C-alpha cells in the first residue's frame, strides 16, 4: 500500500467518523477520534454490506459504507453505555 492510499484511507475514515458523529450525537469526536471511529466503521460496514449482498464501489461507496458502519458502531456503544 503506497502513501497515497494510506492518506485516502485515513481521510475517508476521518470523514466517515465526522459524519457519523454529526448524525448520532450532533458533533464530531476530534480528528483522531473521527479517524478511529471511521476506520472501525469501515470494517463493520463492509462486514454488514457483505452479509446483505450489497457492494458499494468507488470513493462515494467507501464513504457511505464507512459512515453506516460508524453509525452502527456508535449505536452499539450507546447501548453498552446505557446498560
PyMOL Python script that loads the backbone (N, CA, C, O; Angstrom):
from pymol import cmd

cmd.read_pdbstr("""\
ATOM      1  N   UNK A   1       0.867  -1.174   0.000  1.00  0.00           N
ATOM      2  CA  UNK A   1       0.000   0.000   0.000  1.00  0.00           C
ATOM      3  C   UNK A   1       0.913   1.236   0.000  1.00  0.00           C
ATOM      4  O   UNK A   1       1.792   1.378   0.851  1.00  0.00           O
ATOM      5  N   UNK A   2       0.688   2.101  -0.949  1.00  0.00           N
ATOM      6  CA  UNK A   2       1.526   3.302  -1.022  1.00  0.00           C
ATOM      7  C   UNK A   2       0.986   4.405  -0.122  1.00  0.00           C
ATOM      8  O   UNK A   2      -0.104   4.294   0.438  1.00  0.00           O
ATOM      9  N   UNK A   3       1.755   5.448   0.004  1.00  0.00           N
ATOM     10  CA  UNK A   3       1.413   6.539   0.938  1.00  0.00           C
ATOM     11  C   UNK A   3       0.121   7.246   0.536  1.00  0.00           C
ATOM     12  O   UNK A   3      -0.632   7.699   1.398  1.00  0.00           O
ATOM     13  N   UNK A   4      -0.139   7.342  -0.768  1.00  0.00           N
ATOM     14  CA  UNK A   4      -1.371   7.986  -1.223  1.00  0.00           C
ATOM     15  C   UNK A   4      -2.601   7.194  -0.783  1.00  0.00           C
ATOM     16  O   UNK A   4      -3.593   7.774  -0.341  1.00  0.00           O
ATOM     17  N   UNK A   5      -2.533   5.875  -0.905  1.00  0.00           N
ATOM     18  CA  UNK A   5      -3.655   5.026  -0.499  1.00  0.00           C
ATOM     19  C   UNK A   5      -3.888   5.134   1.011  1.00  0.00           C
ATOM     20  O   UNK A   5      -5.033   5.155   1.462  1.00  0.00           O
ATOM     21  N   UNK A   6      -2.819   5.203   1.779  1.00  0.00           N
ATOM     22  CA  UNK A   6      -2.950   5.335   3.230  1.00  0.00           C
ATOM     23  C   UNK A   6      -3.594   6.671   3.583  1.00  0.00           C
ATOM     24  O   UNK A   6      -4.462   6.730   4.453  1.00  0.00           O
ATOM     25  N   UNK A   7      -3.181   7.726   2.926  1.00  0.00           N
ATOM     26  CA  UNK A   7      -3.758   9.049   3.183  1.00  0.00           C
ATOM     27  C   UNK A   7      -5.239   9.064   2.826  1.00  0.00           C
ATOM     28  O   UNK A   7      -6.051   9.604   3.577  1.00  0.00           O
ATOM     29  N   UNK A   8      -5.594   8.480   1.697  1.00  0.00           N
ATOM     30  CA  UNK A   8      -7.005   8.424   1.293  1.00  0.00           C
ATOM     31  C   UNK A   8      -7.809   7.601   2.303  1.00  0.00           C
ATOM     32  O   UNK A   8      -8.922   7.978   2.668  1.00  0.00           O
ATOM     33  N   UNK A   9      -7.247   6.483   2.750  1.00  0.00           N
ATOM     34  CA  UNK A   9      -7.894   5.642   3.754  1.00  0.00           C
ATOM     35  C   UNK A   9      -8.159   6.423   5.034  1.00  0.00           C
ATOM     36  O   UNK A   9      -9.250   6.339   5.600  1.00  0.00           O
ATOM     37  N   UNK A  10      -7.170   7.182   5.493  1.00  0.00           N
ATOM     38  CA  UNK A  10      -7.333   7.982   6.708  1.00  0.00           C
ATOM     39  C   UNK A  10      -8.333   9.114   6.506  1.00  0.00           C
ATOM     40  O   UNK A  10      -9.108   9.422   7.411  1.00  0.00           O
ATOM     41  N   UNK A  11      -8.325   9.737   5.332  1.00  0.00           N
ATOM     42  CA  UNK A  11      -9.285  10.810   5.050  1.00  0.00           C
ATOM     43  C   UNK A  11     -10.719  10.286   5.006  1.00  0.00           C
ATOM     44  O   UNK A  11     -11.639  10.923   5.518  1.00  0.00           O
ATOM     45  N   UNK A  12     -10.898   9.120   4.391  1.00  0.00           N
ATOM     46  CA  UNK A  12     -12.236   8.505   4.366  1.00  0.00           C
ATOM     47  C   UNK A  12     -12.675   8.172   5.791  1.00  0.00           C
ATOM     48  O   UNK A  12     -13.828   8.398   6.156  1.00  0.00           O
ATOM     49  N   UNK A  13     -11.757   7.638   6.592  1.00  0.00           N
ATOM     50  CA  UNK A  13     -12.084   7.330   7.984  1.00  0.00           C
ATOM     51  C   UNK A  13     -12.463   8.573   8.759  1.00  0.00           C
ATOM     52  O   UNK A  13     -13.432   8.563   9.518  1.00  0.00           O
ATOM     53  N   UNK A  14     -11.702   9.654   8.574  1.00  0.00           N
ATOM     54  CA  UNK A  14     -11.997  10.905   9.276  1.00  0.00           C
ATOM     55  C   UNK A  14     -13.358  11.453   8.856  1.00  0.00           C
ATOM     56  O   UNK A  14     -14.152  11.868   9.701  1.00  0.00           O
ATOM     57  N   UNK A  15     -13.625  11.454   7.561  1.00  0.00           N
ATOM     58  CA  UNK A  15     -14.899  11.966   7.061  1.00  0.00           C
ATOM     59  C   UNK A  15     -16.063  11.110   7.555  1.00  0.00           C
ATOM     60  O   UNK A  15     -17.082  11.642   7.995  1.00  0.00           O
ATOM     61  N   UNK A  16     -15.915   9.797   7.486  1.00  0.00           N
ATOM     62  CA  UNK A  16     -16.989   8.900   7.922  1.00  0.00           C
ATOM     63  C   UNK A  16     -17.237   9.044   9.426  1.00  0.00           C
ATOM     64  O   UNK A  16     -18.387   9.066   9.865  1.00  0.00           O
ATOM     65  N   UNK A  17     -16.171   9.142  10.210  1.00  0.00           N
ATOM     66  CA  UNK A  17     -16.335   9.324  11.655  1.00  0.00           C
ATOM     67  C   UNK A  17     -16.999  10.639  11.987  1.00  0.00           C
ATOM     68  O   UNK A  17     -17.846  10.708  12.878  1.00  0.00           O
ATOM     69  N   UNK A  18     -16.615  11.687  11.270  1.00  0.00           N
ATOM     70  CA  UNK A  18     -17.212  13.002  11.493  1.00  0.00           C
ATOM     71  C   UNK A  18     -18.696  12.985  11.142  1.00  0.00           C
ATOM     72  O   UNK A  18     -19.521  13.490  11.903  1.00  0.00           O
ATOM     73  N   UNK A  19     -19.041  12.400   9.981  1.00  0.00           N
ATOM     74  CA  UNK A  19     -20.447  12.327   9.569  1.00  0.00           C
ATOM     75  C   UNK A  19     -21.269  11.512  10.570  1.00  0.00           C
ATOM     76  O   UNK A  19     -22.377  11.903  10.938  1.00  0.00           O
ATOM     77  N   UNK A  20     -20.722  10.386  11.003  1.00  0.00           N
ATOM     78  CA  UNK A  20     -21.438   9.552  11.978  1.00  0.00           C
ATOM     79  C   UNK A  20     -21.612  10.297  13.289  1.00  0.00           C
ATOM     80  O   UNK A  20     -22.665  10.208  13.921  1.00  0.00           O
ATOM     81  N   UNK A  21     -20.584  11.032  13.705  1.00  0.00           N
ATOM     82  CA  UNK A  21     -20.689  11.820  14.932  1.00  0.00           C
ATOM     83  C   UNK A  21     -21.763  12.884  14.835  1.00  0.00           C
ATOM     84  O   UNK A  21     -22.493  13.131  15.794  1.00  0.00           O
ATOM     85  N   UNK A  22     -21.856  13.513  13.675  1.00  0.00           N
ATOM     86  CA  UNK A  22     -22.906  14.518  13.477  1.00  0.00           C
ATOM     87  C   UNK A  22     -24.285  13.892  13.527  1.00  0.00           C
ATOM     88  O   UNK A  22     -25.204  14.439  14.137  1.00  0.00           O
ATOM     89  N   UNK A  23     -24.426  12.740  12.883  1.00  0.00           N
ATOM     90  CA  UNK A  23     -25.738  12.102  12.805  1.00  0.00           C
ATOM     91  C   UNK A  23     -26.166  11.468  14.132  1.00  0.00           C
ATOM     92  O   UNK A  23     -27.354  11.447  14.455  1.00  0.00           O
ATOM     93  N   UNK A  24     -25.208  10.955  14.895  1.00  0.00           N
ATOM     94  CA  UNK A  24     -25.562  10.233  16.119  1.00  0.00           C
ATOM     95  C   UNK A  24     -25.540  11.100  17.383  1.00  0.00           C
ATOM     96  O   UNK A  24     -26.340  10.878  18.292  1.00  0.00           O
ATOM     97  N   UNK A  25     -24.651  12.065  17.451  1.00  0.00           N
ATOM     98  CA  UNK A  25     -24.520  12.849  18.672  1.00  0.00           C
ATOM     99  C   UNK A  25     -24.646  14.346  18.429  1.00  0.00           C
ATOM    100  O   UNK A  25     -24.756  15.121  19.379  1.00  0.00           O
ATOM    101  N   UNK A  26     -24.630  14.751  17.191  1.00  0.00           N
ATOM    102  CA  UNK A  26     -24.713  16.164  16.885  1.00  0.00           C
ATOM    103  C   UNK A  26     -23.369  16.865  16.833  1.00  0.00           C
ATOM    104  O   UNK A  26     -23.319  18.085  16.677  1.00  0.00           O
ATOM    105  N   UNK A  27     -22.255  16.108  16.964  1.00  0.00           N
ATOM    106  CA  UNK A  27     -20.924  16.702  16.872  1.00  0.00           C
ATOM    107  C   UNK A  27     -19.909  15.610  16.552  1.00  0.00           C
ATOM    108  O   UNK A  27     -20.219  14.422  16.630  1.00  0.00           O
ATOM    109  N   UNK A  28     -18.714  16.017  16.198  1.00  0.00           N
ATOM    110  CA  UNK A  28     -17.655  15.065  15.906  1.00  0.00           C
ATOM    111  C   UNK A  28     -16.896  14.684  17.166  1.00  0.00           C
ATOM    112  O   UNK A  28     -17.290  15.048  18.273  1.00  0.00           O
ATOM    113  N   UNK A  29     -15.803  13.948  16.991  1.00  0.00           N
ATOM    114  CA  UNK A  29     -15.023  13.443  18.121  1.00  0.00           C
ATOM    115  C   UNK A  29     -13.586  13.934  18.086  1.00  0.00           C
ATOM    116  O   UNK A  29     -12.735  13.374  18.777  1.00  0.00           O
ATOM    117  N   UNK A  30     -13.294  14.954  17.309  1.00  0.00           N
ATOM    118  CA  UNK A  30     -11.911  15.371  17.117  1.00  0.00           C
ATOM    119  C   UNK A  30     -11.302  14.554  15.997  1.00  0.00           C
ATOM    120  O   UNK A  30     -11.827  13.496  15.650  1.00  0.00           O
ATOM    121  N   UNK A  31     -10.226  15.016  15.437  1.00  0.00           N
ATOM    122  CA  UNK A  31      -9.644  14.381  14.259  1.00  0.00           C
ATOM    123  C   UNK A  31      -9.279  12.923  14.510  1.00  0.00           C
ATOM    124  O   UNK A  31      -9.678  12.047  13.742  1.00  0.00           O
ATOM    125  N   UNK A  32      -8.536  12.653  15.562  1.00  0.00           N
ATOM    126  CA  UNK A  32      -8.107  11.279  15.831  1.00  0.00           C
ATOM    127  C   UNK A  32      -9.294  10.373  16.144  1.00  0.00           C
ATOM    128  O   UNK A  32      -9.353   9.241  15.664  1.00  0.00           O
ATOM    129  N   UNK A  33     -10.227  10.857  16.938  1.00  0.00           N
ATOM    130  CA  UNK A  33     -11.428  10.079  17.253  1.00  0.00           C
ATOM    131  C   UNK A  33     -12.245   9.773  16.024  1.00  0.00           C
ATOM    132  O   UNK A  33     -12.733   8.654  15.861  1.00  0.00           O
ATOM    133  N   UNK A  34     -12.404  10.770  15.141  1.00  0.00           N
ATOM    134  CA  UNK A  34     -13.145  10.560  13.898  1.00  0.00           C
ATOM    135  C   UNK A  34     -12.476   9.506  13.027  1.00  0.00           C
ATOM    136  O   UNK A  34     -13.149   8.656  12.444  1.00  0.00           O
ATOM    137  N   UNK A  35     -11.146   9.564  12.939  1.00  0.00           N
ATOM    138  CA  UNK A  35     -10.429   8.589  12.123  1.00  0.00           C
ATOM    139  C   UNK A  35     -10.634   7.183  12.669  1.00  0.00           C
ATOM    140  O   UNK A  35     -10.913   6.256  11.908  1.00  0.00           O
ATOM    141  N   UNK A  36     -10.500   7.018  13.979  1.00  0.00           N
ATOM    142  CA  UNK A  36     -10.661   5.697  14.589  1.00  0.00           C
ATOM    143  C   UNK A  36     -12.088   5.182  14.391  1.00  0.00           C
ATOM    144  O   UNK A  36     -12.285   4.037  13.984  1.00  0.00           O
ATOM    145  N   UNK A  37     -13.077   6.023  14.677  1.00  0.00           N
ATOM    146  CA  UNK A  37     -14.473   5.612  14.506  1.00  0.00           C
ATOM    147  C   UNK A  37     -14.750   5.269  13.042  1.00  0.00           C
ATOM    148  O   UNK A  37     -15.428   4.284  12.751  1.00  0.00           O
ATOM    149  N   UNK A  38     -14.227   6.077  12.128  1.00  0.00           N
ATOM    150  CA  UNK A  38     -14.444   5.829  10.706  1.00  0.00           C
ATOM    151  C   UNK A  38     -13.778   4.565  10.209  1.00  0.00           C
ATOM    152  O   UNK A  38     -14.368   3.833   9.414  1.00  0.00           O
ATOM    153  N   UNK A  39     -12.554   4.287  10.659  1.00  0.00           N
ATOM    154  CA  UNK A  39     -11.851   3.079  10.217  1.00  0.00           C
ATOM    155  C   UNK A  39     -12.525   1.825  10.760  1.00  0.00           C
ATOM    156  O   UNK A  39     -12.743   0.863  10.023  1.00  0.00           O
ATOM    157  N   UNK A  40     -12.855   1.837  12.045  1.00  0.00           N
ATOM    158  CA  UNK A  40     -13.578   0.690  12.614  1.00  0.00           C
ATOM    159  C   UNK A  40     -14.940   0.559  11.928  1.00  0.00           C
ATOM    160  O   UNK A  40     -15.394  -0.549  11.640  1.00  0.00           O
ATOM    161  N   UNK A  41     -15.578   1.686  11.674  1.00  0.00           N
ATOM    162  CA  UNK A  41     -16.859   1.676  10.971  1.00  0.00           C
ATOM    163  C   UNK A  41     -16.752   1.108   9.571  1.00  0.00           C
ATOM    164  O   UNK A  41     -17.675   0.443   9.101  1.00  0.00           O
ATOM    165  N   UNK A  42     -15.641   1.359   8.897  1.00  0.00           N
ATOM    166  CA  UNK A  42     -15.446   0.814   7.548  1.00  0.00           C
ATOM    167  C   UNK A  42     -15.433  -0.712   7.584  1.00  0.00           C
ATOM    168  O   UNK A  42     -16.011  -1.362   6.713  1.00  0.00           O
ATOM    169  N   UNK A  43     -14.778  -1.277   8.583  1.00  0.00           N
ATOM    170  CA  UNK A  43     -14.762  -2.737   8.709  1.00  0.00           C
ATOM    171  C   UNK A  43     -16.152  -3.275   9.039  1.00  0.00           C
ATOM    172  O   UNK A  43     -16.586  -4.277   8.472  1.00  0.00           O
ATOM    173  N   UNK A  44     -16.846  -2.606   9.956  1.00  0.00           N
ATOM    174  CA  UNK A  44     -18.201  -3.036  10.318  1.00  0.00           C
ATOM    175  C   UNK A  44     -19.132  -2.897   9.122  1.00  0.00           C
ATOM    176  O   UNK A  44     -19.895  -3.811   8.811  1.00  0.00           O
ATOM    177  N   UNK A  45     -19.066  -1.748   8.452  1.00  0.00           N
ATOM    178  CA  UNK A  45     -19.919  -1.528   7.284  1.00  0.00           C
ATOM    179  C   UNK A  45     -19.643  -2.536   6.178  1.00  0.00           C
ATOM    180  O   UNK A  45     -20.577  -3.046   5.558  1.00  0.00           O
ATOM    181  N   UNK A  46     -18.379  -2.826   5.925  1.00  0.00           N
ATOM    182  CA  UNK A  46     -18.033  -3.829   4.912  1.00  0.00           C
ATOM    183  C   UNK A  46     -18.567  -5.201   5.268  1.00  0.00           C
ATOM    184  O   UNK A  46     -19.052  -5.930   4.402  1.00  0.00           O
ATOM    185  N   UNK A  47     -18.477  -5.556   6.550  1.00  0.00           N
ATOM    186  CA  UNK A  47     -18.994  -6.845   7.005  1.00  0.00           C
ATOM    187  C   UNK A  47     -20.509  -6.919   6.834  1.00  0.00           C
ATOM    188  O   UNK A  47     -21.033  -7.899   6.305  1.00  0.00           O
ATOM    189  N   UNK A  48     -21.208  -5.879   7.284  1.00  0.00           N
ATOM    190  CA  UNK A  48     -22.671  -5.858   7.185  1.00  0.00           C
ATOM    191  C   UNK A  48     -23.114  -5.856   5.724  1.00  0.00           C
ATOM    192  O   UNK A  48     -24.034  -6.584   5.349  1.00  0.00           O
ATOM    193  N   UNK A  49     -22.457  -5.033   4.897  1.00  0.00           N
ATOM    194  CA  UNK A  49     -22.817  -4.995   3.480  1.00  0.00           C
ATOM    195  C   UNK A  49     -22.608  -6.355   2.822  1.00  0.00           C
ATOM    196  O   UNK A  49     -23.421  -6.770   1.997  1.00  0.00           O
ATOM    197  N   UNK A  50     -21.527  -7.057   3.178  1.00  0.00           N
ATOM    198  CA  UNK A  50     -21.279  -8.368   2.574  1.00  0.00           C
ATOM    199  C   UNK A  50     -22.335  -9.378   3.019  1.00  0.00           C
ATOM    200  O   UNK A  50     -22.736 -10.237   2.234  1.00  0.00           O
ATOM    201  N   UNK A  51     -22.791  -9.283   4.276  1.00  0.00           N
ATOM    202  CA  UNK A  51     -23.863 -10.167   4.738  1.00  0.00           C
ATOM    203  C   UNK A  51     -25.155  -9.923   3.964  1.00  0.00           C
ATOM    204  O   UNK A  51     -25.911 -10.854   3.685  1.00  0.00           O
ATOM    205  N   UNK A  52     -25.396  -8.668   3.625  1.00  0.00           N
ATOM    206  CA  UNK A  52     -26.616  -8.310   2.900  1.00  0.00           C
ATOM    207  C   UNK A  52     -26.476  -8.450   1.389  1.00  0.00           C
ATOM    208  O   UNK A  52     -27.452  -8.285   0.656  1.00  0.00           O
ATOM    209  N   UNK A  53     -25.278  -8.752   0.925  1.00  0.00           N
ATOM    210  CA  UNK A  53     -25.042  -8.902  -0.514  1.00  0.00           C
ATOM    211  C   UNK A  53     -24.971  -7.575  -1.247  1.00  0.00           C
ATOM    212  O   UNK A  53     -25.239  -7.515  -2.447  1.00  0.00           O
ATOM    213  N   UNK A  54     -24.615  -6.516  -0.543  1.00  0.00           N
ATOM    214  CA  UNK A  54     -24.532  -5.184  -1.141  1.00  0.00           C
ATOM    215  C   UNK A  54     -23.073  -4.869  -1.421  1.00  0.00           C
ATOM    216  O   UNK A  54     -22.197  -5.115  -0.592  1.00  0.00           O
ATOM    217  N   UNK A  55     -22.829  -4.323  -2.600  1.00  0.00           N
ATOM    218  CA  UNK A  55     -21.471  -3.893  -2.958  1.00  0.00           C
ATOM    219  C   UNK A  55     -21.512  -2.406  -3.281  1.00  0.00           C
ATOM    220  O   UNK A  55     -22.278  -1.970  -4.140  1.00  0.00           O
ATOM    221  N   UNK A  56     -20.688  -1.635  -2.589  1.00  0.00           N
ATOM    222  CA  UNK A  56     -20.604  -0.198  -2.836  1.00  0.00           C
ATOM    223  C   UNK A  56     -19.174   0.106  -3.245  1.00  0.00           C
ATOM    224  O   UNK A  56     -18.256   0.011  -2.431  1.00  0.00           O
ATOM    225  N   UNK A  57     -18.985   0.468  -4.501  1.00  0.00           N
ATOM    226  CA  UNK A  57     -17.635   0.692  -5.003  1.00  0.00           C
ATOM    227  C   UNK A  57     -17.320   2.169  -5.162  1.00  0.00           C
ATOM    228  O   UNK A  57     -18.208   3.020  -5.127  1.00  0.00           O
ATOM    229  N   UNK A  58     -16.059   2.450  -5.333  1.00  0.00           N
ATOM    230  CA  UNK A  58     -15.611   3.814  -5.561  1.00  0.00           C
ATOM    231  C   UNK A  58     -15.487   4.604  -4.277  1.00  0.00           C
ATOM    232  O   UNK A  58     -15.725   4.095  -3.181  1.00  0.00           O
ATOM    233  N   UNK A  59     -15.113   5.846  -4.437  1.00  0.00           N
ATOM    234  CA  UNK A  59     -14.891   6.722  -3.290  1.00  0.00           C
ATOM    235  C   UNK A  59     -16.178   6.982  -2.511  1.00  0.00           C
ATOM    236  O   UNK A  59     -16.194   6.886  -1.284  1.00  0.00           O
ATOM    237  N   UNK A  60     -17.249   7.310  -3.220  1.00  0.00           N
ATOM    238  CA  UNK A  60     -18.533   7.584  -2.551  1.00  0.00           C
ATOM    239  C   UNK A  60     -19.046   6.333  -1.851  1.00  0.00           C
ATOM    240  O   UNK A  60     -19.550   6.409  -0.730  1.00  0.00           O
ATOM    241  N   UNK A  61     -18.922   5.194  -2.498  1.00  0.00           N
ATOM    242  CA  UNK A  61     -19.349   3.933  -1.883  1.00  0.00           C
ATOM    243  C   UNK A  61     -18.561   3.627  -0.627  1.00  0.00           C
ATOM    244  O   UNK A  61     -19.119   3.136   0.354  1.00  0.00           O
ATOM    245  N   UNK A  62     -17.263   3.915  -0.649  1.00  0.00           N
ATOM    246  CA  UNK A  62     -16.421   3.698   0.531  1.00  0.00           C
ATOM    247  C   UNK A  62     -16.835   4.612   1.671  1.00  0.00           C
ATOM    248  O   UNK A  62     -16.877   4.188   2.826  1.00  0.00           O
ATOM    249  N   UNK A  63     -17.139   5.861   1.355  1.00  0.00           N
ATOM    250  CA  UNK A  63     -17.564   6.815   2.386  1.00  0.00           C
ATOM    251  C   UNK A  63     -18.905   6.389   2.976  1.00  0.00           C
ATOM    252  O   UNK A  63     -19.092   6.441   4.191  1.00  0.00           O
ATOM    253  N   UNK A  64     -19.831   5.970   2.130  1.00  0.00           N
ATOM    254  CA  UNK A  64     -21.150   5.529   2.605  1.00  0.00           C
ATOM    255  C   UNK A  64     -21.014   4.287   3.475  1.00  0.00           C
ATOM    256  O   UNK A  64     -21.620   4.210   4.543  1.00  0.00           O
ATOM    257  N   UNK A  65     -20.225   3.313   3.029  1.00  0.00           N
ATOM    258  CA  UNK A  65     -20.025   2.085   3.796  1.00  0.00           C
ATOM    259  C   UNK A  65     -19.412   2.383   5.156  1.00  0.00           C
ATOM    260  O   UNK A  65     -19.885   1.885   6.177  1.00  0.00           O
ATOM    261  N   UNK A  66     -18.359   3.194   5.169  1.00  0.00           N
ATOM    262  CA  UNK A  66     -17.681   3.529   6.423  1.00  0.00           C
ATOM    263  C   UNK A  66     -18.588   4.332   7.354  1.00  0.00           C
ATOM    264  O   UNK A  66     -18.584   4.118   8.566  1.00  0.00           O
ATOM    265  N   UNK A  67     -19.364   5.255   6.787  1.00  0.00           N
ATOM    266  CA  UNK A  67     -20.263   6.070   7.610  1.00  0.00           C
ATOM    267  C   UNK A  67     -21.358   5.218   8.237  1.00  0.00           C
ATOM    268  O   UNK A  67     -21.646   5.357   9.426  1.00  0.00           O
ATOM    269  N   UNK A  68     -21.970   4.338   7.452  1.00  0.00           N
ATOM    270  CA  UNK A  68     -23.018   3.477   8.009  1.00  0.00           C
ATOM    271  C   UNK A  68     -22.451   2.533   9.064  1.00  0.00           C
ATOM    272  O   UNK A  68     -23.094   2.275  10.081  1.00  0.00           O
ATOM    273  N   UNK A  69     -21.247   2.019   8.821  1.00  0.00           N
ATOM    274  CA  UNK A  69     -20.604   1.176   9.821  1.00  0.00           C
ATOM    275  C   UNK A  69     -20.288   1.947  11.089  1.00  0.00           C
ATOM    276  O   UNK A  69     -20.441   1.422  12.192  1.00  0.00           O
ATOM    277  N   UNK A  70     -19.847   3.191  10.940  1.00  0.00           N
ATOM    278  CA  UNK A  70     -19.543   4.027  12.102  1.00  0.00           C
ATOM    279  C   UNK A  70     -20.814   4.345  12.885  1.00  0.00           C
ATOM    280  O   UNK A  70     -20.783   4.398  14.115  1.00  0.00           O
ATOM    281  N   UNK A  71     -21.923   4.555  12.193  1.00  0.00           N
ATOM    282  CA  UNK A  71     -23.199   4.791  12.867  1.00  0.00           C
ATOM    283  C   UNK A  71     -23.601   3.556  13.667  1.00  0.00           C
ATOM    284  O   UNK A  71     -24.064   3.669  14.802  1.00  0.00           O
ATOM    285  N   UNK A  72     -23.423   2.385  13.075  1.00  0.00           N
ATOM    286  CA  UNK A  72     -23.717   1.142  13.793  1.00  0.00           C
ATOM    287  C   UNK A  72     -22.832   1.030  15.033  1.00  0.00           C
ATOM    288  O   UNK A  72     -23.307   0.675  16.112  1.00  0.00           O
ATOM    289  N   UNK A  73     -21.545   1.334  14.875  1.00  0.00           N
ATOM    290  CA  UNK A  73     -20.611   1.286  16.000  1.00  0.00           C
ATOM    291  C   UNK A  73     -21.047   2.229  17.117  1.00  0.00           C
ATOM    292  O   UNK A  73     -21.084   1.834  18.283  1.00  0.00           O
ATOM    293  N   UNK A  74     -21.374   3.462  16.772  1.00  0.00           N
ATOM    294  CA  UNK A  74     -21.782   4.440  17.786  1.00  0.00           C
ATOM    295  C   UNK A  74     -23.087   4.038  18.458  1.00  0.00           C
ATOM    296  O   UNK A  74     -23.262   4.258  19.656  1.00  0.00           O
ATOM    297  N   UNK A  75     -24.004   3.450  17.694  1.00  0.00           N
ATOM    298  CA  UNK A  75     -25.252   2.967  18.256  1.00  0.00           C
ATOM    299  C   UNK A  75     -24.996   1.859  19.274  1.00  0.00           C
ATOM    300  O   UNK A  75     -25.574   1.862  20.360  1.00  0.00           O
ATOM    301  N   UNK A  76     -24.120   0.904  18.915  1.00  0.00           N
ATOM    302  CA  UNK A  76     -23.801  -0.186  19.825  1.00  0.00           C
ATOM    303  C   UNK A  76     -23.112   0.323  21.088  1.00  0.00           C
ATOM    304  O   UNK A  76     -23.378  -0.161  22.188  1.00  0.00           O
ATOM    305  N   UNK A  77     -22.226   1.302  20.923  1.00  0.00           N
ATOM    306  CA  UNK A  77     -21.555   1.893  22.087  1.00  0.00           C
ATOM    307  C   UNK A  77     -22.571   2.576  22.993  1.00  0.00           C
ATOM    308  O   UNK A  77     -22.472   2.475  24.216  1.00  0.00           O
ATOM    309  N   UNK A  78     -23.550   3.274  22.409  1.00  0.00           N
ATOM    310  CA  UNK A  78     -24.568   3.938  23.239  1.00  0.00           C
ATOM    311  C   UNK A  78     -25.412   2.924  23.980  1.00  0.00           C
ATOM    312  O   UNK A  78     -25.825   3.185  25.109  1.00  0.00           O
ATOM    313  N   UNK A  79     -25.684   1.761  23.375  1.00  0.00           N
ATOM    314  CA  UNK A  79     -26.435   0.713  24.076  1.00  0.00           C
ATOM    315  C   UNK A  79     -25.640   0.158  25.251  1.00  0.00           C
ATOM    316  O   UNK A  79     -26.194  -0.102  26.319  1.00  0.00           O
ATOM    317  N   UNK A  80     -24.339  -0.022  25.045  1.00  0.00           N
ATOM    318  CA  UNK A  80     -23.490  -0.550  26.109  1.00  0.00           C
ATOM    319  C   UNK A  80     -23.375   0.452  27.253  1.00  0.00           C
ATOM    320  O   UNK A  80     -23.387   0.066  28.422  1.00  0.00           O
ATOM    321  N   UNK A  81     -23.262   1.744  26.920  1.00  0.00           N
ATOM    322  CA  UNK A  81     -23.159   2.767  27.971  1.00  0.00           C
ATOM    323  C   UNK A  81     -24.425   2.853  28.809  1.00  0.00           C
ATOM    324  O   UNK A  81     -24.354   3.137  30.004  1.00  0.00           O
ATOM    325  N   UNK A  82     -25.591   2.611  28.199  1.00  0.00           N
ATOM    326  CA  UNK A  82     -26.856   2.672  28.934  1.00  0.00           C
ATOM    327  C   UNK A  82     -27.021   1.481  29.879  1.00  0.00           C
ATOM    328  O   UNK A  82     -27.702   1.586  30.899  1.00  0.00           O
ATOM    329  N   UNK A  83     -26.399   0.354  29.541  1.00  0.00           N
ATOM    330  CA  UNK A  83     -26.554  -0.869  30.343  1.00  0.00           C
ATOM    331  C   UNK A  83     -25.743  -0.841  31.611  1.00  0.00           C
ATOM    332  O   UNK A  83     -25.773  -1.799  32.384  1.00  0.00           O
TER     333      UNK A  83
END
""", "prot")
cmd.dss("prot")
cmd.show_as("cartoon", "prot")
cmd.util.cbc("prot")
cmd.orient("prot")
